[in-house]
Structures are given as C-alpha cells and as structure tokens.
C-alpha cells in the first residue's frame, strides 16, 4: 500500500529519537520478504522484544478432506451459531496448501493475535468492530474488506455483534496485493481502476497518543507448525509514531466501481485483490449488458484451472433462483464441473436492466479440500439443483432421488 505516517517519528531512520524524559524510543522494522519488500517503522516507548513466558497452545492444522465425489457444494454460513472470538473460533470451510477459507461469528473481543504465516484478507459480513494494532484503531463495518499484513499484532474488538467474518488466510505464506494491472511502475493505483487510494481507510494512529500502556500482556502467535502464547513484558501498542507502506487497511466493497459492457463481461473484470495462489473479485450492483440481444446472466462455464468460491452477501441473486442460495451462502464449483445459471434464469433476465446482488468471489489455482465439519452446514441437495427441480424451491417437478451421496 502507499506511504503513510502517523504520530511522532525521527527525521532519519535508525537515528537517536528520545522521549521527553531523555530515554531512547525503540525502533521496530516490520517488513516483507526479508528487507526487500514493503516496510514500516514503528517507535515504541518500551522494548518490544522482552518476553517473560512462552508455551505451546494446542493447534492442529485445519482438518481437510477430499471433495469426493467431485461435486459443487453449498455451505450455509448463516447456520453457524454465534460464539467465541474471531481467532480461536474459526470454522474451516475449505483450503489447500496456499490458502485456508474460514468463517467466524464472533460475539467476544479476541486475544492479541499475530499470524506469522501470511497475510489475512477478511470480509465483514455483519456487525461492527475496531481492528486494533500498533498502527492504531481501524473501525470496520459490514461490507468492508480488511487486509492484515503478515506478523501484524492485532485484536478484533467487537462492537455491534455478532461479528460475522469471511476469512482468507494465505496459508502458504505471501501477501494480498492490489492487482498489478491497476498499478503504475511506482505503485500508484491508476486512473480507471475500480478503486483507488481515496477509497482506502488506514488506522487512526498512533494507538496510544504517546501514553504508556501497561504490561505484561499475552499474544497468540501462529506459525506454520504451531501456535505459541507469548507473555510480553510490555504492551505492543505502546507506539508513539510510525511510517511506511506496510499496515492494515480497509476497503468497503460498495466503493468498488464496476464495469459494464454491451455483452456479458467475465469475472476477471471485477478483480479486486491478488494473493499467492488465488484472486478475489467483487460483484456489486451495476447496469446490465446493453446489447439488444444480450443474455444477462453468466454463461455456463467450466473452471479449467481453478476452483471457484462465491460468498453471497446481499441483494437478489437472480441467476441462482431455485438453487437454495441466499444471503450468507457459500458455493464451491470445483474444476472439472461445468456450472452456470439455474434453469429459467436466462429467460428471466432478458428484460432486466440492472443487477442488485453483492458477492465476493475467490478463485484458487489448486484444488480445494473441504473442511471436515462442513457437513453440518451443507445443503446436500445443491448438486442436483440444475436437474432435480424441487417444487419447494419453486422450480418445477421433482425428479428421482440422486444415487450419489454428498459428503457427510
């Protein structure tokens, strides 16, 4: 992200910077890719490295099972009961070696937490919160994307709850970026991109305005192999100032400016973020295609090189009428499965002039496995919704029961 500064910082990096009582402030570099990527410099009142205890927390990696038999899936996150916090109580939806897709319905403020594996991209489905970090307070609300850089100590302070979060963890390491095609050679977001720096919100910092924060304090630190609970002598938010290009930031999906065309535009038109092994697109209300013979719902397509996940957030999902999809639903269409609009959707779209739906799409470039517990929230009739027309869904006569069972 672009350069920002907050609070008090010295005129030169790595130079003497003293508090009013004459004590040196403690400089911390938070950087990516060793010393070769984006960096920020934070200035602490107390030493940020002092720990007095450490213990391993029980943590198994997300248990994943094969999508076997290979089927499209419909997972109902709205069926997950609100509970716990946004760190310890994540429900695994799907994953592979490069990302893990989770959902949380938090009712409590969570612990101080640091993911030292990769960036996290979080979509706020409902509720409000403040993302607290050494960079300051970042208020967030329903509809926000929140990018949390790797190894940023943070806490989800729940406001109006439950706080429902769709969480993309870069499980193989790496960073979530503004797509390269939107950037100038020096990193400015180009004119004509669907969003720009004016749409981005950064933390309101520094966090303590120069006031001391007391320790000791516990911080949950996740690495590839384990999770460790450190007890730090000093609070990590005792920052008097910072500057740099590596910090948490938020983007409201409603700030995304969609493109329109004479005929249907493919999903990469709506690219919003790039990550290691995945991309994220935003589908937002827009005018429909204006060619006189346009078919305005998506065409049938096969994901040759990717699995496609859609989180349906708000609006009227016209192309999915009759499938059981609704607000809070997650669909997974795996590579090797041809999918498209539900029967009758194309005809119903012919006279429509705009779409009112809002959804988040995540395309992966390696097959996804399923969270071992997704059977709890799976609509096991979804795979047959293109052919087994269920009168309870208003789609027509009922056909014989399918002979292949879905995952349990």
C-alpha positions as CSV (number, residue, x, y, z in Angstrom):
1,X,0.0,0.0,0.0
2,X,1.1,3.6,-0.4
3,X,3.2,5.5,2.1
4,X,1.7,6.9,5.3
5,X,2.9,8.4,8.6
6,X,1.3,8.9,12.0
7,X,2.4,10.4,15.3
8,X,5.9,11.4,16.1
9,X,8.9,9.9,14.2
10,X,12.6,11.0,13.9
11,X,13.8,12.8,10.8
12,X,16.1,9.8,9.9
13,X,15.7,6.1,10.3
14,X,18.0,4.3,12.7
15,X,18.8,7.6,14.4
16,X,18.5,8.7,18.0
17,X,14.9,9.5,19.0
18,X,14.3,10.4,22.6
19,X,11.3,10.7,24.8
20,X,10.7,13.9,26.9
21,X,12.5,12.2,29.8
22,X,15.6,11.5,27.6
23,X,15.1,7.8,27.2
24,X,15.5,6.4,23.7
25,X,12.4,5.2,21.9
26,X,12.7,1.6,20.5
27,X,12.6,1.3,16.7
28,X,10.9,-1.7,15.1
29,X,11.0,-2.6,11.4
30,X,8.0,-4.6,10.2
31,X,8.9,-5.7,6.6
32,X,8.1,-8.2,3.9
33,X,10.3,-10.5,2.0
34,X,13.2,-10.0,4.4
35,X,14.4,-6.5,3.9
36,X,13.4,-6.4,0.2
37,X,9.6,-5.7,0.3
38,X,7.3,-3.1,1.8
39,X,8.3,-1.9,5.2
40,X,7.0,0.1,8.1
41,X,8.9,1.6,11.1
42,X,7.3,1.8,14.5
43,X,8.6,3.6,17.6
44,X,7.8,2.1,20.9
45,X,8.1,3.6,24.4
46,X,9.4,0.3,25.8
47,X,11.4,-2.5,24.3
48,X,9.1,-4.6,22.1
49,X,11.1,-7.9,22.3
50,X,11.0,-8.7,26.0
51,X,9.1,-11.8,26.9
52,X,8.7,-13.4,30.3
53,X,6.9,-16.7,29.3
54,X,6.1,-18.9,26.4
55,X,4.0,-22.0,25.9
56,X,2.7,-24.0,23.0
57,X,-1.1,-23.9,22.5
58,X,-2.9,-27.0,21.2
59,X,-3.3,-26.5,17.5
60,X,-3.9,-29.0,14.8
61,X,-3.9,-27.6,11.2
62,X,-7.3,-27.3,9.6
63,X,-8.6,-30.8,9.0
64,X,-9.4,-31.1,5.3
65,X,-11.0,-33.9,3.3
66,X,-11.2,-34.5,-0.4
67,X,-14.2,-33.2,-2.3
68,X,-15.2,-36.8,-3.1
69,X,-17.2,-37.5,-5.1
70,X,-16.4,-34.3,-7.0
71,X,-19.5,-32.1,-6.6
72,X,-20.5,-28.5,-6.4
73,X,-21.2,-27.6,-2.7
74,X,-23.5,-25.1,-1.0
75,X,-22.5,-24.2,2.6
76,X,-24.8,-22.1,4.7
77,X,-22.7,-19.9,7.0
78,X,-26.0,-18.4,8.3
79,X,-26.4,-21.8,10.1
80,X,-23.3,-21.2,12.2
81,X,-24.3,-20.2,15.7
82,X,-22.6,-17.0,17.0
83,X,-19.9,-17.9,19.6
84,X,-16.5,-17.1,20.8
85,X,-14.0,-14.8,19.1
86,X,-12.5,-14.3,15.7
87,X,-9.3,-16.1,16.3
88,X,-10.0,-19.3,18.4
89,X,-13.4,-20.0,16.9
90,X,-12.9,-20.0,13.2
91,X,-14.9,-22.6,11.3
92,X,-12.9,-24.1,8.3
93,X,-14.9,-24.1,5.1
94,X,-12.2,-25.2,2.6
95,X,-8.5,-25.0,1.9
96,X,-5.4,-26.2,0.1
97,X,-1.6,-25.6,0.6
98,X,-1.9,-21.9,-0.4
99,X,-5.0,-20.7,1.4
100,X,-7.5,-21.6,4.1
101,X,-11.0,-20.2,3.9
102,X,-12.7,-19.8,7.3
103,X,-15.8,-18.2,8.8
104,X,-16.3,-16.7,12.3
105,X,-19.4,-15.5,14.0
106,X,-17.8,-13.8,17.0
107,X,-19.6,-12.4,20.0
108,X,-16.5,-11.6,22.1
109,X,-13.4,-9.5,21.7
110,X,-10.5,-11.8,20.8
111,X,-6.9,-12.0,22.0
112,X,-3.9,-10.1,20.8
113,X,-3.0,-12.2,17.7
114,X,-0.2,-12.4,15.2
115,X,-0.4,-14.6,12.1
116,X,3.3,-15.1,11.1
117,X,2.5,-17.4,8.2
118,X,0.9,-15.0,5.7
119,X,-1.5,-12.1,5.1
120,X,-5.2,-12.4,6.0
121,X,-8.0,-10.9,3.9
122,X,-11.2,-10.6,5.9
123,X,-14.7,-9.6,4.6
124,X,-17.0,-8.3,7.3
125,X,-20.4,-9.9,6.6
126,X,-22.2,-8.3,9.5
127,X,-21.6,-6.4,12.7
128,X,-19.0,-3.7,13.6
129,X,-15.6,-3.8,15.2
130,X,-12.4,-2.0,15.7
131,X,-9.3,-3.7,14.4
132,X,-6.7,-2.6,17.0
133,X,-3.0,-2.8,16.1
134,X,0.3,-1.0,16.8
135,X,-0.6,1.2,13.9
136,X,-3.8,2.5,15.6
137,X,-7.5,1.8,15.6
138,X,-9.2,0.9,12.3
139,X,-13.1,0.9,12.7
140,X,-14.7,-1.6,10.3
141,X,-18.3,-2.4,9.4
142,X,-20.4,-4.7,7.3
143,X,-19.2,-4.7,3.7
144,X,-15.6,-4.0,4.5
145,X,-12.6,-5.9,3.2
146,X,-9.8,-5.7,5.7
147,X,-6.2,-6.6,4.7
148,X,-4.0,-7.6,7.7
149,X,-0.3,-7.9,6.8
150,X,1.6,-11.0,7.9
151,X,3.0,-10.7,11.5
152,X,0.9,-7.7,12.4
153,X,-0.2,-8.0,16.1
154,X,-3.9,-7.1,16.2
155,X,-7.1,-7.7,18.1
156,X,-10.7,-7.8,16.8
157,X,-12.7,-5.6,19.3
158,X,-16.3,-6.5,18.7
159,X,-18.8,-3.6,18.6
160,X,-22.3,-4.5,17.3
161,X,-22.4,-8.2,17.1
162,X,-22.3,-10.9,16.2
163,X,-19.3,-10.1,14.1
164,X,-19.6,-12.4,11.0
165,X,-16.3,-12.6,9.1
166,X,-15.3,-14.5,5.9
167,X,-11.5,-15.0,6.4
168,X,-9.0,-15.9,3.7
169,X,-5.7,-16.9,5.2
170,X,-2.6,-17.1,3.0
171,X,-1.8,-20.5,4.4
172,X,1.3,-21.0,2.2
173,X,2.8,-17.6,3.0
174,X,2.7,-14.5,0.9
175,X,0.8,-11.3,0.6
176,X,-2.5,-9.9,-0.6
177,X,-2.0,-7.1,-3.1
178,X,-3.8,-4.6,-5.2
179,X,-3.8,-6.3,-8.7
180,X,-0.7,-5.4,-10.6
181,X,-2.7,-4.3,-13.7
182,X,-4.1,-1.4,-11.6
183,X,-0.7,-0.1,-10.6
184,X,1.8,2.3,-12.1
185,X,5.5,1.2,-12.1
186,X,6.0,3.1,-8.8
187,X,2.9,1.6,-7.2
188,X,0.2,4.3,-7.6
189,X,-3.3,3.0,-8.3
190,X,-4.0,4.1,-11.9
191,X,-6.9,6.2,-13.0
192,X,-9.6,4.0,-14.5
193,X,-9.1,1.3,-11.8
194,X,-12.2,0.2,-9.9
195,X,-10.9,1.7,-6.7
196,X,-8.0,3.9,-5.7
197,X,-6.2,5.4,-2.7
198,X,-9.1,7.7,-1.8
199,X,-11.3,4.7,-1.1
200,X,-8.8,3.1,1.2
201,X,-9.0,3.6,5.0
202,X,-6.0,3.2,7.2
203,X,-5.7,3.0,11.0
204,X,-6.3,6.1,13.1
205,X,-3.0,6.2,14.9
206,X,-0.7,6.0,16.7
207,X,-2.7,3.8,19.1
208,X,-1.9,5.5,22.5
209,X,-1.2,9.1,21.6
210,X,2.1,8.8,23.4
211,X,0.6,7.5,26.7
212,X,2.1,4.4,28.3
213,X,0.4,1.1,28.1
214,X,0.9,-1.4,30.9
215,X,2.2,-5.0,30.6
216,X,2.6,-7.9,30.9
217,X,0.3,-9.0,28.1
218,X,-0.3,-12.2,26.2
219,X,-0.1,-12.5,22.5
220,X,-1.1,-15.6,20.4
221,X,1.5,-16.1,17.6
222,X,0.7,-18.6,14.8
223,X,3.5,-20.1,12.7
224,X,3.3,-22.9,10.1
225,X,3.9,-25.7,12.6
226,X,2.5,-24.4,15.9
227,X,0.8,-21.7,17.9
228,X,2.6,-20.1,20.8
229,X,1.3,-18.0,23.6
230,X,4.0,-15.4,24.5
231,X,3.8,-13.2,27.6
232,X,5.4,-9.8,26.7
233,X,6.7,-7.6,29.4
234,X,5.4,-4.5,27.5
235,X,2.2,-3.9,25.5
236,X,2.8,-4.0,21.8
237,X,0.6,-1.0,21.2
238,X,2.8,1.5,23.1
239,X,3.7,3.2,19.8
240,X,4.2,7.0,19.6
241,X,4.6,7.1,15.8
242,X,5.1,5.1,12.6
243,X,5.6,5.5,8.9
244,X,5.9,3.2,5.9
245,X,3.9,1.2,3.4
246,X,3.0,-2.0,5.4
247,X,0.0,-1.6,7.6
248,X,-3.7,-2.9,7.9
249,X,-6.2,-1.2,5.6
250,X,-9.9,-1.5,4.7
251,X,-11.9,-1.1,1.6
252,X,-15.7,-1.0,1.5
253,X,-17.0,-3.3,-1.3
254,X,-19.5,-0.6,-2.1
255,X,-16.6,1.7,-3.2
256,X,-15.8,-0.8,-5.9
257,X,-16.8,0.8,-9.3
258,X,-18.0,-2.0,-11.6
259,X,-17.6,-2.1,-15.4
260,X,-20.4,-2.6,-17.8
261,X,-20.4,-3.8,-21.4
262,X,-22.6,-4.5,-24.4
263,X,-22.4,-8.2,-23.7
264,X,-21.6,-10.2,-20.5
265,X,-18.2,-9.5,-19.1
266,X,-16.2,-12.3,-17.5
267,X,-15.3,-12.4,-13.7
268,X,-11.7,-11.1,-14.1
269,X,-13.3,-7.7,-15.0
270,X,-14.1,-7.5,-11.3
271,X,-10.7,-8.4,-9.9
272,X,-10.2,-6.7,-6.5
273,X,-7.2,-8.5,-4.9
274,X,-4.4,-10.9,-5.8
275,X,-2.9,-13.4,-3.4
276,X,-0.4,-16.3,-3.6
277,X,-2.4,-18.9,-5.5
278,X,-5.7,-17.1,-5.5
279,X,-7.6,-14.0,-6.7
280,X,-10.6,-12.2,-5.2
281,X,-13.3,-10.5,-7.3
282,X,-16.2,-8.2,-6.2
283,X,-19.7,-8.5,-7.8
284,X,-21.7,-5.4,-7.0
285,X,-24.9,-3.7,-8.2
286,X,-24.5,-2.5,-11.8
287,X,-26.3,-1.8,-15.0
288,X,-26.9,-5.0,-17.0
289,X,-25.4,-5.5,-20.5
290,X,-27.0,-3.2,-23.1
291,X,-26.7,-5.1,-26.4
292,X,-30.4,-5.6,-27.6
293,X,-29.9,-9.4,-27.7
294,X,-27.8,-9.7,-24.5
295,X,-28.3,-12.7,-22.2
296,X,-27.6,-11.0,-18.9
297,X,-26.8,-13.9,-16.5
298,X,-23.5,-15.7,-16.6
299,X,-23.0,-18.3,-19.4
300,X,-22.3,-21.9,-18.5
301,X,-18.6,-22.4,-17.9
302,X,-16.0,-24.9,-16.8
303,X,-13.2,-23.8,-14.5
304,X,-10.3,-25.4,-16.3
305,X,-7.6,-24.3,-13.9
306,X,-9.3,-23.1,-10.8
307,X,-11.9,-23.8,-8.1
308,X,-14.5,-21.1,-7.7
309,X,-15.9,-20.0,-4.4
310,X,-18.7,-17.4,-4.1
311,X,-19.9,-15.8,-0.9
312,X,-23.4,-14.2,-1.4
313,X,-23.6,-11.2,0.8
314,X,-26.6,-9.0,-0.2
315,X,-29.2,-8.5,-2.8
316,X,-31.2,-10.6,-5.2
317,X,-29.2,-13.5,-6.7
318,X,-31.3,-13.8,-9.9
319,X,-29.2,-16.4,-11.6
320,X,-29.4,-18.7,-8.6
321,X,-33.2,-18.6,-8.1
322,X,-34.3,-22.1,-7.3
323,X,-31.0,-23.4,-6.1
324,X,-31.4,-22.6,-2.4
325,X,-28.6,-20.0,-2.5
326,X,-29.3,-16.9,-0.2
327,X,-27.6,-14.3,1.8
328,X,-24.7,-15.9,3.8
329,X,-24.4,-18.8,1.4
330,X,-21.0,-20.1,0.1
331,X,-20.9,-22.0,-3.2
332,X,-18.0,-24.0,-4.3
333,X,-17.8,-25.0,-8.0
334,X,-14.7,-27.2,-8.5
335,X,-12.5,-27.5,-11.6
336,X,-13.9,-30.3,-13.7
337,X,-17.6,-29.3,-13.0
338,X,-19.5,-27.3,-15.7
339,X,-21.8,-24.8,-13.9
340,X,-23.9,-21.8,-14.7
341,X,-27.2,-20.2,-14.0
342,X,-30.2,-22.1,-12.7
343,X,-32.8,-23.3,-15.3
344,X,-35.0,-20.4,-16.3
345,X,-32.6,-17.7,-15.2
346,X,-31.6,-16.7,-18.7
347,X,-35.1,-16.1,-19.8
348,X,-36.0,-14.1,-16.7
349,X,-33.0,-11.9,-17.2
350,X,-33.9,-10.7,-20.8
351,X,-35.8,-7.6,-19.8
352,X,-33.9,-6.8,-16.6
353,X,-31.9,-3.5,-16.7
354,X,-29.6,-3.9,-13.6
355,X,-28.4,-6.4,-11.0
356,X,-28.7,-5.7,-7.3
357,X,-26.6,-8.5,-6.0
358,X,-23.3,-8.2,-4.0
359,X,-21.0,-11.2,-3.7
360,X,-17.3,-12.0,-3.1
361,X,-15.6,-14.5,-5.4
362,X,-12.4,-16.4,-4.6
363,X,-10.8,-18.3,-7.4
364,X,-8.0,-20.7,-6.4
365,X,-5.4,-22.2,-8.7
366,X,-5.1,-25.5,-6.9
367,X,-7.9,-27.8,-5.9
368,X,-9.7,-27.1,-2.7
369,X,-10.3,-29.7,0.0
370,X,-13.3,-29.3,2.3
371,X,-13.4,-28.6,6.0
372,X,-14.0,-31.8,7.8
373,X,-17.1,-30.4,9.5
374,X,-18.8,-28.7,6.6
375,X,-21.5,-31.4,6.5
376,X,-23.0,-29.6,9.5
377,X,-23.9,-26.6,7.3
378,X,-24.1,-28.2,3.8
379,X,-27.2,-28.2,1.6
380,X,-26.9,-31.7,0.3
381,X,-29.4,-31.1,-2.5
382,X,-27.5,-28.4,-4.2
383,X,-25.5,-30.6,-6.6
384,X,-28.8,-31.7,-8.2
385,X,-30.4,-28.2,-8.4
386,X,-29.8,-27.9,-12.2
387,X,-31.7,-31.1,-12.9
388,X,-33.7,-32.2,-9.9
389,X,-36.2,-29.4,-9.9
390,X,-37.7,-29.2,-6.4
391,X,-41.2,-27.7,-6.0
392,X,-40.3,-26.5,-2.6
393,X,-37.9,-24.1,-4.3
394,X,-40.4,-23.1,-6.9
395,X,-38.5,-24.7,-9.8
396,X,-40.8,-27.3,-11.2
397,X,-41.5,-31.0,-11.0
398,X,-39.4,-33.3,-8.8
399,X,-37.1,-35.9,-10.4
400,X,-35.9,-39.2,-8.9
401,X,-33.5,-39.1,-5.9
402,X,-29.8,-38.9,-6.9
403,X,-27.8,-42.0,-6.4
404,X,-24.6,-40.4,-5.4
405,X,-24.3,-39.1,-1.8
406,X,-22.8,-35.8,-0.8
407,X,-20.1,-35.5,1.8
408,X,-21.0,-36.2,5.4
